[in-house]
C-alpha cells in the first residue's frame, strides 16, 4: 500500500504539461539492446544507471528527485502508469523505451 501511495505521489508531483496525451507510438522490442524495459525493469535499477536515469528525467522531468522515489524503486514504469495514466501515457513509456534502447549494453 505504501508503495502504491508513493508511486501516486511521485507522478502526481510532475507537471501535467510534461505529458501531452497523444496517440501511442510503437516502441521497438529494443530492451534487448540494454536489457532495460519500461515493463520489466524496476525503477531502482533504472535510477542506479546514470544514463537510464537521464532518459527518465528527460521524459518525466523531476521524477528521480522526488522525496518518495525510494518507495517506488521496486515498481516498474509501466506499473506506476495505473496511478497517473494521464501523465505516464503509452506515448511517454514508448519514448522512454526508444531512448533506453540506444544505451550501451550493460554487462
Secondary structure, DSSP 8 states (H G I E B T S, - for coil): -HHHHHHHHHHHTS-GGGS---------STHHHHS--TTTSBHHHHHHSHHHHHHHHHHSTTGGG-TTGGGGTTSBHHHHGGG-TTTS-HHHHHHHHHHHTTS----
